[in-house]
Amino acid sequence: MEFRELLPRRRMVRHYAAQPVPRESIERVVGTVRRAPSAGYSQGQRLLVVTDERGRAEVVRCFEEGSWGGAPEDIEPWLESAPVHVLVCTREGDYHDRYRMPDKLDAGEEIEWPVPYWFVDAGAALMMILLAAIDEGLAAGVSGVPRDTADALRAAFGIPDDVEIVALVTVGVGAPDPGWSAITSRRTQPRRPEGESVRWERW
Ligand SMILES: Cc1cc2nc3c(=O)[nH]c(=O)nc-3n(C[C@H](O)[C@H](O)[C@H](O)COP(=O)(O)O)c2cc1C
């Protein structure tokens, strides 16, 4: 699909059809992480892909028992309906390792990090997944992960301490989600005017 066709279709979908997603499609979607940019080619992004029924139920449990709780009951099921859950994670240590290599040292020292590149790169990987899902004819949605849910996920899935969970991406065949659309920011907040988001030549 051409990028200009794909982009207008990019939106968070928070409800999925009870339809399996071919394994090869998922592999292509998550495989994009290897093409995502990363600072210094540190490649600190890590994905945990959960597709089996028990694992997905465990993800849902971790969210329900976490501080944000489960989804409202009178609305389309989001996490419960998703056939694929992808935890987008980052390993900060990969950045320190890479930037302590001779070609990256600044006056013999690791650079002073202007911003945490490990989170920047996780965001880039997340975007690749969102776009690749559309390219496969699928839909995707992102949920933040509160601290206590992240701890529960870490314990449930054996995620090492040096890997931080950045977000959950759900993927599947999109189903109507009018209830979510009505309450989530996309409909309740106006799009910021272009001139505010994008400035030309001088701030
Ligand atoms: C890092 C991140 C965290 C997000 N967390 C949530 C979330 O917890 N719950 C939710 O409903 N949407 C979440 N979203 C989706 C945003 O609400 C959504 O992208 C925004 O409202 C714009 O809508 P659109 O992506 O459909 O254009 C998140 C998006 C990002 C990038």
PDBQT file of the ligand as one rigid body, heavy atoms in Angstrom, charges set to zero:
ROOT
HETATM    1  C1  LIG A 301       2.335   6.194  24.045  1.00  0.00    +0.000 C 
HETATM    2  C2  LIG A 301       0.853   6.126  23.806  1.00  0.00    +0.000 A 
HETATM    3  C3  LIG A 301       0.026   5.693  24.806  1.00  0.00    +0.000 A 
HETATM    4  C4  LIG A 301      -1.341   5.610  24.605  1.00  0.00    +0.000 A 
HETATM    5  N1  LIG A 301      -2.138   5.124  25.596  1.00  0.00    +0.000 NA
HETATM    6  C5  LIG A 301      -3.441   4.970  25.377  1.00  0.00    +0.000 A 
HETATM    7  C6  LIG A 301      -4.256   4.387  26.378  1.00  0.00    +0.000 A 
HETATM    8  O1  LIG A 301      -3.781   4.006  27.453  1.00  0.00    +0.000 OA
HETATM    9  N2  LIG A 301      -5.568   4.251  26.116  1.00  0.00    +0.000 N 
HETATM   10  C7  LIG A 301      -6.107   4.640  24.921  1.00  0.00    +0.000 A 
HETATM   11  O2  LIG A 301      -7.315   4.479  24.749  1.00  0.00    +0.000 OA
HETATM   12  N3  LIG A 301      -5.362   5.176  23.946  1.00  0.00    +0.000 NA
HETATM   13  C8  LIG A 301      -4.043   5.349  24.139  1.00  0.00    +0.000 A 
HETATM   14  N4  LIG A 301      -3.254   5.881  23.159  1.00  0.00    +0.000 N 
HETATM   15  C9  LIG A 301      -3.861   6.267  21.879  1.00  0.00    +0.000 C 
HETATM   16  C10 LIG A 301      -4.096   7.763  21.790  1.00  0.00    +0.000 C 
HETATM   17  O3  LIG A 301      -5.155   8.122  22.642  1.00  0.00    +0.000 OA
HETATM   18  C11 LIG A 301      -4.418   8.119  20.333  1.00  0.00    +0.000 C 
HETATM   19  O4  LIG A 301      -3.274   7.882  19.535  1.00  0.00    +0.000 OA
HETATM   20  C12 LIG A 301      -4.870   9.556  20.180  1.00  0.00    +0.000 C 
HETATM   21  O5  LIG A 301      -6.065   9.776  20.859  1.00  0.00    +0.000 OA
HETATM   22  C13 LIG A 301      -5.064   9.947  18.719  1.00  0.00    +0.000 C 
HETATM   23  O6  LIG A 301      -5.978   9.088  18.109  1.00  0.00    +0.000 OA
HETATM   24  P1  LIG A 301      -5.592   8.261  16.795  1.00  0.00    +0.000 P 
HETATM   25  O7  LIG A 301      -4.282   7.564  17.080  1.00  0.00    +0.000 OA
HETATM   26  O8  LIG A 301      -6.728   7.299  16.611  1.00  0.00    +0.000 OA
HETATM   27  O9  LIG A 301      -5.469   9.242  15.686  1.00  0.00    +0.000 OA
HETATM   28  C14 LIG A 301      -1.894   5.989  23.351  1.00  0.00    +0.000 A 
HETATM   29  C15 LIG A 301      -1.037   6.409  22.327  1.00  0.00    +0.000 A 
HETATM   30  C16 LIG A 301       0.317   6.457  22.539  1.00  0.00    +0.000 A 
HETATM   31  C17 LIG A 301       1.200   6.909  21.404  1.00  0.00    +0.000 C 
ENDROOT
TORSDOF 0
